[in-house]
Amino acid sequence: MAALLSYSSLPQLHRAACACLMAVVLSACSSDHSSSPSTVPAAAVERGAQIYATSCIACHQADGHGVAKVYPSLAASAVVTGDAGALARWVIKGQRPAGMPAGRFAAAMPQYGWLKDDDAAALLTHLRSGFGNQAAPVTRSDIAQALVPR
C-alpha cells in the first residue's frame, strides 16, 4: 500500500494544522460571548429543559414546533425571541403579548404562576436558546422586573 503523504508534504501539513489550531484557540478567547447560550450556567440550562419536558412538551412538542392551528410553534417565534418581559408576563401571568393576536390558536395558554423566578428564567432561557432560537438568556432579575405590577 502506497503512503498517502510524502515526506516532503509533512512541513506543509504541519503548518496547516498549526494554523487551524491557532484559529480555534483565538476564537475561544474572543471577549464577546454576551448573548451566547454558553454563558448560561449548565444547571440553569438543564433546569429549563426539565421544566419544559414536564410542563410544556405535551402542547409544544419535543421539537418546539407545536401542533398546527392548536398550539403555536416556539421555533423562530417573535414572541419567544422578542421582549423577554412580555414573554414572562405571557407564560407566568397569562397576559397576551401585543404581537400575539387573540383567537389565532384553538387552545389557551395556561398560566405558570407557580414558577419561582429562577425556574421561570431557566425555562424562558431554554425557549429562547432552544429550537433553533438564538435570543439572549433571561435572568432572575429580568423575571422580577417583568412581573412588577404596572
N, C-alpha and C positions, 0 to 999 in steps of 0.2 A: 504494500500500500504506500503510495507516494505521500510525502509530507505536504500538508495543506499550505504551510507557510515556509518560505525560505528563510535562511539565517539572515539574509540581507534586509528582509522586511521587518524584523523584530524591533529595531530602533524606531521606525515609523509607528508601529503598533504601540510601543511603549509611550511615545509622545501623545498619541490619540487617547490612550487610556488615562494618562495623567490629566489631559485637558478635560475629559469627561468628569473625572473625579473632582477636579477643581471647580467645575461648574456646579456640581451637586453641593459641594461644601459652601460655596459662596451663596447659592440660593437659600440654603438653610440658615445662613447668617443674616439674611435680609431683615431689616428692622420693621417693616410694615406687615404685621400679622394681625392688625386690629380687628378685621372683620372675618378672619379665618375661623372656621369651626374648631380648628385645633387649639385655639386659645381657651376654649371652654373646658373646664375640668372634666376628666373622664367620668367621674362619679355622676356629674350632672347630666352628661350625655346618656349614660346608662339609665339613670332615673327617669329621664324624659321618655326614653324608649319603653321602659317598663309601664309607665302611666299610659302611654299610647296603646300598648298591647292589651292592657286591661280595661281601658275606658273608651277608646276611640276606634279601634280596629274593626269592630263589628259594622260600623257605618262607613267609615272612610277607607276600609280595606287595608290589607298589608302593604300594598304599594302606594297608598295615599291617593289613589285616583277615584275613590268613592264609587257610587253607583249612579249611572246616568239618570238625570231628572228626579232623583230621590235624595242622594247625599252628595254634596259637592266634592270635587277634587281639591286636594291640598297642594298638589304639584302645580307649580307656576301660577299660583293663586295670588292675585294682587292684594287680597285681604290678608293672607298669611305673610307675605313678604313686605307688605307696606308698613303702616304705622303700628308699632308693637303695642302701644297703649290701646288703640282701637281693637286690636286682636284680643288683648287681655280682657277688656270690658265685654267683648262678644262671648268669649269662652267662659269667663267666670260669672258675669252678671247677666248674660243674655241680651246685652244692648247691641242691637244690629248696627254694624258699621254703615256709614253713609254710602259707601260704594257697593253695598250688597242689597239689591232690591228685594223687597218682601215678596213672597209667593213664587220665587224662582225655582224652589225645590219643594217636593211634596212633604218632606219631613221637617220638623222643627229641631233646632239645636238645643239640647238640654243645657242647663246652667251647671257649671262645675264650681260652685261657690265653696265647696268643701276643700278645695285645694289650698294648701298653705302657700305663701309667697314663693318659697324655694322650689316647691313642686311645680307650681304654675310656671315659673321661669324655666325650669328644666323641660317641661312639656312644650312650651312655646318655642324654646330654642331648638328642640327636636323637630318641630314642624317647620321652622324657618331654615333649618340646615339639612333636613332630610328631603327625600322625594325629588331630588334634583334642585331644590331651592338653595339659594346662597345668600340669605339675609343675615344681618348681624345678630349675635346672641342676645337674649333677653336676661336681664339681671333681676334679682330680688327687689332692688330699689326701683327698677322700671315698673314692676308689678304694683308695688306700694303706691307709687306716684299715679299710676293709671287708675287706681281704684279709689282715690280720694274723691269724696262726693263733690260734685260741681254745682 
